[in-house]
Amino acid sequence: MSGINYSEKIPNNVNLSGDRALQRALEHWQPNYLQWWQDMGPDGSHGFDVYLRTAVSVEPDGWAHFDHVKMPDYRWGIFLAPQDGQRKIHFGENLGRDVWQDVPGEHRANLRRIIVTQGDTEPASIEQQRHLGMTAPSQYDLRNLFQINVEEGRHLWAMVYLLHRYFGRDGREEADALLERSSGDADNPRILGAFNEKTPDWLAFYMFTYFTDRDGKFQLCALAESGFDPLARTTKFMLTEEAHHMFVGESGVSRIIQRTCEVMKQLKTDDPATVRAAGVIDLPTLQRYLNFHYSVTIDLFGADQSSNAAIFYSSGLKGRYEEGKRTDDHQLKNDTYRVLSVDGGRLREIEVPMLNALNEVLRDDFIRDSMAGVGRWNKVIEKSGLPFRLSVPHKAFNRQIGTLAGIRVAPEGEVLSEAQWQANRDKWLPTAEDRAFVASLMGRVDEPGKFANWIAPPVMGVNRQPVNFEYVRFN
């Protein structure tokens, strides 16, 4: 079924009314979610009418409907991509067998862990971004923030459905806990480190949606390969929505760069202090923000050697990015992969069994994809005739997870002493002064078609609307 039933309290395409116990359990969870949204969702926004898209189908064409809606009234629901009755498990030890429609007992704990970890990131990012609406640089950008927020909320619903439907009491308890943890909370934080970092300003938001939502893309792609078919179908549709989130990040940073370059050309200067005095963000500060968000995000892929990653793959629970396009045997028992290690104060590559290096495989796929977007940002600078270029730092830079955790490495890849690191850290990562300067530029621009001085307007509006469309009615 591709159509979505909006006549029910919880919109869905999974015939929820056919399972009364499940429907009651989710309807019991729903008011707790709405209370969480009131408490932890976008601050001060509950009365706004926002021009949002809502899923009306899971088919690729014409799946979304746009209209003004108050966010607490948004129709969050449960949507799975269409079922393929011929689908087989196409990697691991169960290669060639029918996909599972129910959770195999021997994989129950690992599948629950995978779903909870993914599910925990969704409300976390909303919590991290809840104050940003107060300082949005335009109505267009405010609307995009709110679109991302409601869709991360829907992705939470997607994971909660799987927990309730397939994991019994354990699943219901885990679903409740997803609303109890809180980003940055000292006593009950979110599971993954990057989701406990602050997102205090719009430059951080764009970097987060470019890099950290891209991690989400790669994790969802790996889960869309899963032999557990409901998880694969759920994440496949989530990917349709995720593409917009990365677009917001890439285009947001690009528009900041464009505006900075315009000012640099007008003033005929590359001096950061002069650029800042003109009320725009200097390119070295952009580079430091990039270094931070990139390094925090690549830690999300986990340790470079992981027995859990090997188990998830061999069991058929989580594949690789674009598993079906790879030409190996999809079991990898005799394959190796090169990972970084530190030997005598130098970085060097060593060969390890590929099954144990699957986190690193996915991280390297992410790095290639990230670098392409940074290349597009550099094209904006190049068109302005300026020599500065942004770059991603070495993957050993500023790492907190795995073999490279705590090793002091420069962005170019040179291993450093602690003293060398401390002497140069402020050149490479955002300082308190950087963050205070960026914060000083933040202030909400309410009028349709108007933009803050530090960011250029987009080329086009949302859903073929003009850029000066009233995307948010503040009422």
Secondary structure as UniProt FT lines:
FT   HELIX           16..18
FT   HELIX           20..40
FT   TURN            43..44
FT   TURN            46..47
FT   STRAND          49..55
FT   STRAND          64..70
FT   HELIX           71..73
FT   TURN            85..86
FT   TURN            93..96
FT   HELIX           105..107
FT   HELIX           108..128
FT   TURN            129..131
FT   HELIX           132..135
FT   HELIX           139..166
FT   HELIX           168..180
FT   TURN            183..184
FT   HELIX           193..196
FT   HELIX           202..207
FT   HELIX           208..212
FT   HELIX           213..223
FT   TURN            224..225
FT   HELIX           229..267
FT   HELIX           272..277
FT   TURN            278..279
FT   HELIX           283..299
FT   TURN            300..301
FT   HELIX           307..314
FT   TURN            315..316
FT   TURN            321..322
FT   HELIX           323..325
FT   TURN            333..334
FT   STRAND          336..343
FT   TURN            344..345
FT   STRAND          346..353
FT   HELIX           354..357
FT   HELIX           358..383
FT   TURN            384..385
FT   TURN            395..398
FT   TURN            403..406
FT   TURN            411..412
FT   HELIX           418..428
FT   HELIX           432..441
FT   TURN            448..449
FT   TURN            453..454
FT   HELIX           462..464
FT   TURN            467..468
FT   STRAND          472..473
//
